[in-house]
Amino acid sequence: MPAEQREVFIEHEMSGMSFKDMEAITGVSAAALISRKRYAVLHLKEQLHILKDELLNY
């Protein structure tokens, strides 16, 4: 996962930072940050799906 997506995911989900706060700090629009988080979630879902398949077919 690209670093930009990872950073947004971590800040929003784990640190509880709002998209507006991230926007103020980074200068990146809230809409772009939301998009980055969406792609991060999609990436994580795919990785978990792969892991699940590997574990079930072990």
C-alpha positions, 0 to 999 in steps of 0.5 A, spaced: 500 500 500 502 506 498 505 510 504 500 516 503 494 511 503 497 508 509 498 514 513 491 517 512 488 510 514 493 510 521 491 517 522 484 517 521 482 510 524 488 509 529 489 516 532 482 518 531 484 525 527 479 528 523 479 529 515 479 536 516 484 536 521 489 532 516 487 537 511 489 543 515 496 540 516 497 537 510 494 542 505 491 536 501 483 536 500 479 532 505 476 529 499 483 527 496 484 524 503 477 520 504 479 517 497 486 515 499 483 512 505 478 508 501 483 505 497 487 503 503 481 499 506 480 496 499 487 494 499 487 491 506 480 487 504 484 484 498 490 482 503 485 479 508 482 475 503 488 472 500 490 471 507 484 467 509 484 463 503 491 461 504 489 459 511 483 455 509 487 451 504 493 450 508 
